[in-house]
Amino acid sequence: MFLTFGIEAVLVFLVTRIAGSPIAFVVLFSFVFLFWGEIYSLFSATSGDVFGPKNASVDYGMLYTAKGLASVFAGFGAAALAAYVGGSFAMAFYVSAVLCGIASTLSLFVLKPLVRDRIAHEVPLAKEAPMPTKAPEPMKAKGASAAS
């Protein structure tokens, strides 16, 4: 997540520097959207790592709800910010780049130790669980005789 959000911060900042270049726009936004796709792959795994598998579906549903609400209200927020600073969306991109940078830093210094601590607490529990000593009996097909 550190690399994903870090690269995203740089890419979103570069968006403010490509005014007037349609080729750069297409190329840069291809990478921006590529790195925005991490929400679908990394967030579900991170949710399970941090909160455990017991309520993973509920936790991930809350993440999707937050993402959906953000998709509705972020556009209004960016437009309001652009109107406030004189009609340019550059400030909205600067804010987004800073937030991506903060998320990148937090993933390294907060999330990583949190997940490692959780895993460290789960390993002793796994070692204490009894292992089965006898393999289960194979199922017999219907109509098979006992002699065969």
C-alpha positions as CSV (number, residue, x, y, z in Angstrom):
1,M,0.0,0.0,0.0
2,F,2.9,2.3,0.7
3,L,4.1,2.1,-2.9
4,T,0.6,2.3,-4.4
5,F,-0.4,5.4,-2.4
6,G,3.1,7.0,-2.8
7,I,3.0,6.6,-6.6
8,E,-0.6,7.8,-6.7
9,A,0.5,11.0,-4.8
10,V,3.1,11.7,-7.4
11,L,0.8,11.0,-10.3
12,V,-2.0,13.1,-8.9
13,F,0.4,16.0,-8.4
14,L,1.6,15.6,-12.0
15,V,-1.9,16.1,-13.2
16,T,-1.6,19.7,-12.3
17,R,1.4,20.1,-14.5
18,I,0.0,18.7,-17.9
19,A,-2.3,21.6,-18.9
20,G,-2.5,21.9,-22.7
21,S,-1.0,18.5,-23.5
22,P,-3.7,16.0,-24.6
23,I,-1.2,13.1,-25.1
24,A,0.3,13.6,-21.6
25,F,-3.3,13.8,-20.2
26,V,-4.2,10.4,-21.7
27,V,-1.0,8.7,-20.6
28,L,-1.0,10.2,-17.1
29,F,-4.6,9.4,-16.4
30,S,-4.1,5.8,-17.6
31,F,-1.7,5.4,-14.8
32,V,-3.8,7.4,-12.3
33,F,-6.7,5.1,-12.9
34,L,-4.4,2.0,-12.8
35,F,-3.3,3.0,-9.3
36,W,-6.8,3.9,-8.2
37,G,-7.8,0.3,-8.9
38,E,-5.9,-0.8,-5.8
39,I,-9.0,-0.1,-3.8
40,Y,-10.6,-3.3,-5.0
41,S,-7.6,-5.6,-4.4
42,L,-5.8,-4.1,-1.4
43,F,-8.6,-2.9,0.7
44,S,-10.4,-6.2,1.0
45,A,-7.2,-8.0,2.0
46,T,-6.2,-5.2,4.4
47,S,-9.6,-5.3,6.0
48,G,-9.3,-9.0,6.6
49,D,-5.8,-8.6,8.0
50,V,-6.6,-5.8,10.4
51,F,-10.1,-6.9,11.7
52,G,-9.9,-10.7,11.1
53,P,-12.0,-13.0,9.1
54,K,-14.9,-13.2,11.5
55,N,-16.7,-10.1,10.1
56,A,-14.8,-9.6,6.9
57,S,-17.8,-9.4,4.7
58,V,-19.5,-6.7,6.9
59,D,-16.2,-4.8,7.2
60,Y,-15.7,-4.8,3.4
61,G,-19.3,-3.8,2.9
62,M,-18.7,-0.8,5.1
63,L,-15.6,0.0,3.0
64,Y,-17.7,-0.2,-0.2
65,T,-20.4,2.0,1.4
66,A,-17.8,4.6,2.2
67,K,-16.4,4.4,-1.3
68,G,-19.8,4.9,-2.8
69,L,-20.6,7.9,-0.6
70,A,-17.2,9.4,-1.5
71,S,-17.9,9.0,-5.2
72,V,-21.1,11.0,-4.8
73,F,-19.9,13.8,-2.5
74,A,-16.2,14.1,-3.6
75,G,-17.2,15.7,-6.9
76,F,-19.3,18.3,-5.1
77,G,-16.4,19.0,-2.7
78,A,-13.9,19.3,-5.5
79,A,-16.2,21.7,-7.4
80,A,-16.8,23.8,-4.3
81,L,-13.1,24.0,-3.6
82,A,-12.4,24.9,-7.2
83,A,-15.1,27.7,-7.1
84,Y,-13.6,28.9,-3.8
85,V,-10.0,29.2,-5.1
86,G,-11.0,30.9,-8.4
87,G,-12.3,28.2,-10.8
88,S,-9.2,26.0,-10.9
89,F,-9.3,22.3,-10.0
90,A,-5.6,22.4,-9.2
91,M,-6.2,22.9,-5.5
92,A,-8.5,19.8,-5.4
93,F,-5.7,17.8,-7.0
94,Y,-3.1,19.2,-4.6
95,V,-5.3,18.2,-1.7
96,S,-5.8,14.7,-3.2
97,A,-2.0,14.3,-3.7
98,V,-1.3,15.3,0.0
99,L,-4.0,12.9,1.2
100,C,-2.4,10.1,-0.9
101,G,1.0,11.0,0.6
102,I,-0.5,10.8,4.1
103,A,-2.1,7.5,3.4
104,S,1.2,6.2,2.0
105,T,3.0,7.2,5.2
106,L,0.3,5.9,7.5
107,S,0.3,2.5,5.7
108,L,4.0,2.1,6.4
109,F,4.2,3.4,10.0
110,V,0.7,2.5,11.4
111,L,-0.8,-0.2,9.3
112,K,2.2,-2.4,8.8
113,P,3.0,-2.7,12.6
114,L,-0.7,-3.2,13.3
115,V,-1.0,-6.1,10.9
116,R,2.3,-7.6,12.1
117,D,1.1,-7.4,15.7
118,R,-2.2,-9.2,14.8
119,I,-0.3,-11.9,13.0
120,A,2.1,-12.4,15.9
121,H,-0.9,-12.9,18.2
122,E,-2.5,-15.4,15.9
123,V,0.6,-17.6,15.5
124,P,0.7,-18.8,19.1
125,L,-3.0,-19.6,19.0
126,A,-2.4,-21.7,15.9
127,K,0.4,-23.6,17.6
128,E,-1.8,-24.4,20.6
129,A,-4.6,-25.9,18.5
130,P,-4.6,-29.7,18.5
131,M,-3.7,-31.4,15.2
132,P,-5.8,-34.4,14.1
133,T,-3.8,-37.6,14.6
134,K,-6.0,-39.9,12.5
135,A,-7.0,-39.4,8.9
136,P,-10.7,-39.5,8.2
137,E,-12.2,-42.6,6.6
138,P,-12.8,-42.5,2.9
139,M,-16.4,-42.5,1.7
140,K,-17.7,-45.6,0.1
141,A,-19.7,-45.5,-3.1
142,K,-23.3,-46.6,-3.0
143,G,-23.9,-50.3,-3.8
144,A,-20.2,-51.2,-3.1
145,S,-19.8,-54.4,-1.3
146,A,-17.9,-54.6,2.0
147,A,-15.6,-57.3,0.6
148,S,-14.3,-55.1,-2.2
